[in-house]
Amino acid sequence: MSTEDSLIGFCRACFAPLTAAPSDHRCPQCRSPRLKIHPEIGALPIAHIDCDAFYASVEKRDNPSLADKAVIIGGGRRGVVATACYIARLSGVRSAMPMFKALKLCPDAVVIRPHMDKYVEVGRAIRSMMLSVTPLVEPLSLDEAFLDLTGTERLHGGPPALTLARLVQRIADEQGVTASVGLSDCKFLAKIASDLDKPRGFSVIGRGEALDFLEPRPVSTIWGVGGTLNARLKRDGIATIGDLRKREASDLVARYGSMGMRLHQLSHGVDARSVNPRGETKSISAETTLSEDLADADLLRAHLWHLAEKVSARCKAKELAGYTVTLKMKTSAFRIVTRSVTRDSPTQLADVIYRAADGPMAGLIGDGAYRLIGVGLSNLVPVPDQETGGGDLFDPAAPRRAQAERAVDSIRARFGGDAVEKGRKWRLKEPE
């Protein structure tokens, strides 16, 4: 009998495999109580790894004085929370919450503006560690991904569960951030599992328990069931996944179209999607709600440059480039205006993204004040081996700017995200 067939658990402290549950609930080797035991743990290959409060964890790693403090990553009273550490979450702070509400709930929180370059650097290092255990890694963001470890037992000398436990320990040791693992036989259940015991969680949902586990869960647990569909399902008498499972597939399709079949399959714990290393990223964007309505052209352009850098950093982390640049602006009267520019060649460079969006923005400045600005890149493709950054006969300086941006990237990778900053951002800095 192989190790993976007989494994029923392992010690999360020393990684000793267990083929029987200790009577005293302690590891026979190191005496730690940190045991993970599950009857299917040796046979499940699909994992979802999600770093715990990633941005906040990186900031606490770099500033140990923040360790016991509530930390919120975001900025401006009219901005939103990018993420919050678990201390802040105890007060009710959540991602995407308006900053004014977050600070009302947690007035003593330390607020830190995002340092995207730093997060990208750490995210790349974590991605590299994931790829060292399996080539089947499907990134969902900088700090989370699906992994398929099917057939890796001989390579790593043990079943996927042990490999994953060692991986998250390595992430903590080398990058100073913790991560939670969800393990199952499909992506849907693995994603749910990773949220069950954060932070530092390692949760398993086996095939034998999937239906009972899903039965009482709200239908909003299912990917794609947002507020509108959730309300519609409830009006139809479907509040839980168990309610959903009682409906025939044909009835669900007739009522909800193609989503009906998806609801039927996932309610039965069936998810045939494979872990796709290329992922399904369709666009990459960033936006900010301004602390006050702005009409000043220089300040709006400074914000645009900052957002272009964010989009560029995310594209570089995912090794993607895009053809279409989209500018989004919301007026003080809450009217949303978008303008798109499609280039002849794909880009991932901040300078190119900024210049493509600046043209349309110039036509909007002067029509009033704006409360939100955003920029995005779509029509994505794998990044070309060489990107000149221009290809524009009317802009002969573009290749030189592209070369300069690559040099800045190298400096930031070595010395940190704030090592070099463009003058365009200086007007955004607030007094200490």
NORHU-V331733 format. One record per backbone hydrogen bond with DSSP energy under -1.0 kcal/mol. NH is the residue of the N-H (numbers start at 1). CO is the residue of the C=O. Records with the same first field share a line. If there is no record, write none. Layout:
NH = CO / CO
This chain:
6 = 2
7 = 3
8 = 18
9 = 18
10 = 36
11 = 16
12 = 34
15 = 11
18 = 9
25 = 22
27 = 32
31 = 27
35 = 33
36 = 10
38 = 8
41 = 38
43 = 40
46 = 184
47 = 147
48 = 182
49 = 145
50 = 180
51 = 143
52 = 178
57 = 53
58 = 54
59 = 55
60 = 56
61 = 57
62 = 58
63 = 59
66 = 63
67 = 64
69 = 66
72 = 110
73 = 83
74 = 112
79 = 76
81 = 97
82 = 73
83 = 73
85 = 71
89 = 85
90 = 86
91 = 88
92 = 89
93 = 88
96 = 81
97 = 94
99 = 79
100 = 77
102 = 98
103 = 99
104 = 100
105 = 101
106 = 102
109 = 106
110 = 70
112 = 72
119 = 115
120 = 116
121 = 117
122 = 118
123 = 119
124 = 120
125 = 121
126 = 122
127 = 123
128 = 124
129 = 125
130 = 126
131 = 127
133 = 130
134 = 130
137 = 135
138 = 146
140 = 144
141 = 144
145 = 49
146 = 138
147 = 47
148 = 136
149 = 45
152 = 149
156 = 152
157 = 153
158 = 153
163 = 159
164 = 160
165 = 161
166 = 162
167 = 163
168 = 164
169 = 165
170 = 166
171 = 167
172 = 168
173 = 169
174 = 170
175 = 171
176 = 172
180 = 50
181 = 201
182 = 48
183 = 203
184 = 46
190 = 186
191 = 187
192 = 188
193 = 189
194 = 190
195 = 192
196 = 193
203 = 181
205 = 183
213 = 209
214 = 210
215 = 211
217 = 214
219 = 239
221 = 218
222 = 219
225 = 222
226 = 224
230 = 226
231 = 227
232 = 228
233 = 229
234 = 230
235 = 231
236 = 232
237 = 234
238 = 233
241 = 217
242 = 215
244 = 240
245 = 241
247 = 244
252 = 248
253 = 249
254 = 250
255 = 251
256 = 252
257 = 253
259 = 256
260 = 257
262 = 258
263 = 259
264 = 260
265 = 261
266 = 262
267 = 263
269 = 266
270 = 265
279 = 276
284 = 377
286 = 375
288 = 373
290 = 371
294 = 370
300 = 296
301 = 297
302 = 298
303 = 299
304 = 300
305 = 301
306 = 302
307 = 303
308 = 304
309 = 305
310 = 306
311 = 307
312 = 308
313 = 309
314 = 310
315 = 311
316 = 312
317 = 313
318 = 314
320 = 315
321 = 381
322 = 347
323 = 379
324 = 378
325 = 341
326 = 376
327 = 339
328 = 374
329 = 337
330 = 372
331 = 335
332 = 369
334 = 331
337 = 329
339 = 327
341 = 325
343 = 323
347 = 322
353 = 349
354 = 350
355 = 351
356 = 352
357 = 353
358 = 354
359 = 355
361 = 357
362 = 358
364 = 361
365 = 361
367 = 364
370 = 294
371 = 330
372 = 330
373 = 288
374 = 328
375 = 286
376 = 326
377 = 284
378 = 324
381 = 321
383 = 319
395 = 392
398 = 395
401 = 397
402 = 398
403 = 399
404 = 400
405 = 401
406 = 402
407 = 403
408 = 404
409 = 405
410 = 406
411 = 407
412 = 408
413 = 409
414 = 410
415 = 411
416 = 412
419 = 416
425 = 422
426 = 423
428 = 425
429 = 426
